[in-house]
Each structure stands twice: as C-alpha cells, then as structure tokens.
Amino acid sequence: MARISLKLNEMIDSDALREELTALTAASGGDGSPLDIRAAVLDMLKRTLSDGHARAETMLLADGGGTACAARLSHLMDELIRVLYDFAIHHVYRAKNPSQAERMAVVAVGGYGRGTLAPGSDIDLLFLLPYKQTPWGEQVVEYMLYMLWDMGLKVGHATRNIDECVRLARTDITIRTAVLEARFIWGDKELFGELLSRFDNEVVKGTGAEFVAAKLGERDERHTKQGESRYKVEPNIKEGKGGLRDLQTLFWIGKYYYRVATAEELIGKAFTRKEYNIFRRADDFLWAVRCHMHFVTGKAEERLHFELQRDVAARLNYHDTPGLSYVERFMKHYFLVAKDVGDLTRIFCA
C-alpha cells in the first residue's frame, strides 16, 4: 500500500493568516481585544476552517486516502490553534513581564493527540501549566475556548499542571490514555517534555499488565453495548466490533506495553510485517469511510445507515459487477476489514 502525499502546505497558509490578523489590530496599536476586532478575527478563522475542510474533501475524493484525510484535518486544526494562541498572547492578553508561572503548553489529547481528525470530530485539548493557574493563563484559555466554540467546534478541554496530570493519570485509566496520546501543539515545549518524562517514569513504568487488562475490559464492555456481531447491517464505524476503536485499542496497548511512538515500531514486537500492513490497510479504509460519512451528513455520524451506504460506496468508486451491486461490494469489503480487525485482535492479545 503506497503512502499518499499529504500536501499539508495546500491545507492552510498560516503565515498569511497571521499577517491578516495582525493587520486588523493596526488601528488600535496592536490591541486585538475590541469586540469588532474579535468578530473580524472569528470570521477569518471560520472561513479558513471551512476552506480547509473543502480542500480536505476534494483531496479525499481524488486520492482516497483515509488516514491522509485525517492527518490533513489534524494539521489544519493544529495551525489554527497555533495562530489563535499567538494572537491571544500578543494582541489580547499581552504579559508585559511574564513570570515563570505564566507559561503554557497547548497539547492535543485523545484522537486529536494521534494526529487524526474526522470532519466532525471533537477537539480535545489540554492546557498544561507549570504550577497553579494564573489570571493571565485563565484569560488566554477562556479566550481560545470561546473562539473555538464560536467557530462551531466541539471542544473537550482540561487545564492542569504537571503534578495534577501525573496524579490523575495514576488513578484514572481514561486520563492515563489521554496523556498517553498527548501531542505538543504550541507554547512552552519544555513544559510538555517534562510531562512526558514524568508520565513515563511515574505512571507507565511497571504498569503494562494493569493497563492491558483495563483496556481489554473496556473493549469487552463496548462490544456488549454495541452488539457482539461485527456483521451488523448498519455498523458503527467508530465504536462497533471490528471498527476504529478496536484498532485504536490495539495501538494503545502496544504503545503503552512496548513504549513505542508509532504502530510501525510494533513490527517485531507485537506485529509481523504482514500483520502491520493489515493494520495499516484497515485503518486507512475505516478512516476513509468515516470521513466520507461526516462530509456527506455534515455532522459526526458514526453509524453507517442504509441511505449512507449508497453515498459512501459511490464516493469510494465501487461499481456494479455481475451478481453484486456497488453497495453490496462496498459492504462486503467493510465486513472483510472488520474480520481482519478481529483477527488482529486475537493474534495481538494472545
């Protein structure tokens, strides 16, 4: 399976966007806090987001790359958050003499932390602090969140210092998984590096078996809730058996237990080269289906309803053959991929 060129430079021109936003503050001496400037900034960000989504959809239809589409959308969001953060600290809440406490790292967690987003995905952010929150930090976080919400985004967020992250990750498996997936976006990179070092030494070290048992327990509960069969006529692409969450669970387990950064690093540890290639193909196919579903419906639709199956099959260029319609061919392929995911799970967890 050949790797698709991401063409990230075609998704957003962040330098030009920064210049446009800065120009908005020229008449106010660089002050970006007036309401009319905020409205103009919001309009620019919304248009940039919409244009980027349109480009991502065009590229997906052209090259069919599901994981490529997810990476492009993640890059688009990264750049928007970087531009927004810079505008907030340079033009809205300018700290004249910033103290050591007035530092912050903006961190992607959850699915966004993996560097993958579907068009309707939630944006999960950690605002990481060195110590307790300061008035400056509170203002910057509030400004960014309200701008992101006003852009129409669903944002999950937490504001914590490093001690809090480590303490909570020890006792809460959901928070532990979120930190496991953490990825630096912008701000103070040393702060983020300290979090990763302490998380690895104080949380991950010596707890591999505990984490594996917890994630497999979560998977079993999810399968019971969603239905034990992977051959449902209207499958849930994200949470259903044989879907994306099962692949993500495999990667979480592998990343935590073997302390690797990418799925490819699991070759020779948890995967053979052949198994890794099956993992990659399944991941790419399911991401393509999911992104098409979100683009078609204009929302975070995760269930592949009958009416959606036709649209997605057509977008993926399936055609009728003797004895099988294009929709039947698509769903047959989906079920084969779901079976591959199940086979990988059995092998991986043996």
Residue pairs with C-beta under 8 A, 6 or more apart in sequence:
1 277
1 280
1 281
1 284
4 63
4 65
4 68
6 68
6 71
6 72
6 75
7 59
7 72
8 71
8 72
8 75
10 55
10 59
11 52
11 55
11 56
11 72
11 75
11 76
11 79
12 48
12 52
12 75
12 76
12 79
12 80
14 79
14 82
14 83
17 44
17 48
17 79
17 83
18 83
18 86
18 87
20 44
21 32
21 41
21 44
21 83
21 87
21 91
22 30
22 87
22 91
24 32
24 37
24 40
24 41
24 44
25 31
25 32
25 37
25 91
28 34
28 37
30 90
30 91
31 37
31 91
31 92
32 38
32 41
32 87
32 91
32 92
33 91
33 92
38 147
41 87
41 147
42 147
42 150
42 151
45 80
45 83
45 84
45 147
45 151
46 151
46 152
48 80
49 76
49 80
49 151
49 153
52 72
52 73
52 76
53 73
53 76
53 119
55 72
56 69
56 72
56 73
56 76
56 119
56 291
57 119
57 295
59 65
59 68
59 69
59 72
60 66
60 68
60 69
60 288
60 291
60 292
60 295
61 315
64 288
64 316
64 317
65 284
65 288
66 283
66 284
66 285
66 286
66 287
66 288
66 289
66 290
66 291
67 116
67 280
67 283
67 284
67 287
68 284
69 287
69 288
69 291
70 115
70 116
70 117
70 118
70 287
70 291
71 115
71 116
73 116
73 117
73 118
73 119
73 121
73 291
74 108
74 112
74 115
74 116
74 117
75 115
77 112
77 117
77 123
78 108
78 185
78 186
81 106
81 125
81 144
81 148
81 185
81 186
82 185
82 186
84 144
84 147
84 148
85 106
85 140
85 144
85 186
85 187
86 186
88 140
88 143
88 144
89 95
89 140
92 139
92 140
92 143
93 136
93 139
93 140
93 143
95 102
95 136
98 136
99 134
100 130
100 131
101 129
101 130
101 131
101 132
101 134
101 137
102 134
102 136
102 137
103 129
103 130
103 187
103 188
103 191
104 127
104 128
104 129
104 137
104 140
104 141
104 187
104 188
104 191
105 127
105 128
105 184
105 185
105 186
105 187
105 188
105 189
105 191
105 192
105 195
106 125
106 126
106 127
106 128
106 144
106 185
106 186
106 187
107 113
107 125
107 126
107 127
107 128
107 182
107 183
107 184
107 185
107 192
107 195
108 115
108 124
108 125
108 126
108 182
108 183
108 184
108 185
109 124
109 125
109 126
109 178
109 179
109 181
109 182
109 183
110 122
110 124
110 156
110 178
110 181
111 117
111 121
111 122
111 124
111 181
111 248
112 121
112 122
112 123
112 124
112 125
112 183
113 124
113 178
113 181
113 182
113 183
114 181
114 183
114 248
115 183
116 287
117 123
118 287
118 290
118 291
118 294
118 300
119 291
119 294
119 295
120 154
120 294
120 298
120 299
120 300
120 301
121 154
121 294
121 300
122 154
122 155
122 156
122 300
123 148
123 153
123 154
123 155
123 156
124 155
124 156
124 157
124 178
125 155
125 156
125 157
125 158
125 185
126 157
126 158
126 159
126 160
126 165
126 178
126 179
126 182
127 137
127 141
127 157
127 158
127 159
127 160
128 160
128 161
128 162
128 165
128 187
128 188
128 191
128 192
128 195
129 137
129 159
129 160
129 161
129 162
129 191
130 161
130 162
130 188
130 191
131 161
132 161
133 159
137 159
138 159
141 157
141 159
145 155
145 157
148 155
149 155
154 300
160 168
162 191
162 194
162 195
162 198
165 175
165 179
165 195
165 199
166 195
166 198
166 199
166 202
166 203
168 175
169 175
169 176
169 179
169 199
169 203
170 176
170 202
170 203
173 211
173 214
173 215
173 218
176 203
176 211
177 215
177 252
179 195
179 199
179 203
180 199
180 204
180 252
180 255
180 256
181 252
182 192
182 195
182 196
182 199
184 192
200 259
204 211
204 256
204 259
208 256
208 257
211 253
211 256
211 257
212 253
212 256
212 257
215 249
215 252
215 253
216 249
216 253
216 349
218 249
219 245
219 246
219 249
222 239
222 245
223 241
226 236
226 239
226 240
226 241
227 240
227 241
228 241
229 241
230 240
230 241
230 242
230 335
230 338
230 339
230 341
230 342
231 335
231 338
232 240
233 306
234 303
234 304
234 305
234 306
235 242
235 243
235 303
235 304
235 334
235 338
236 243
236 302
236 303
236 304
237 243
237 244
237 286
237 289
237 290
237 293
237 302
237 303
237 304
238 244
238 245
238 290
238 302
239 245
239 302
240 338
241 338
241 342
242 335
242 337
242 338
242 339
242 341
242 342
243 286
243 338
243 341
244 283
244 286
244 287
244 290
246 341
246 342
246 345
247 279
247 282
247 283
247 286
247 341
247 344
249 345
250 279
250 344
250 345
250 348
251 263
253 348
253 349
254 260
254 263
254 266
254 269
254 270
254 271
254 348
255 261
257 270
258 265
258 266
258 269
258 270
260 266
260 269
263 271
263 276
263 279
263 280
263 283
264 276
266 276
267 273
267 276
270 348
271 279
271 348
275 344
275 347
275 348
278 340
278 343
278 344
279 344
281 337
281 340
282 337
282 340
282 341
282 344
285 333
285 334
285 337
286 337
288 316
289 304
289 312
289 316
289 334
290 302
292 311
292 312
292 315
292 316
293 301
293 302
293 304
293 308
293 312
294 300
294 301
296 308
296 311
296 312
296 315
297 308
301 308
304 312
304 334
309 327
309 330
309 331
310 327
312 330
313 326
313 327
313 329
313 330
313 331
314 326
316 330
318 326
318 327
318 329
318 330
318 333
319 326
319 329
320 326
320 329
321 329
324 332
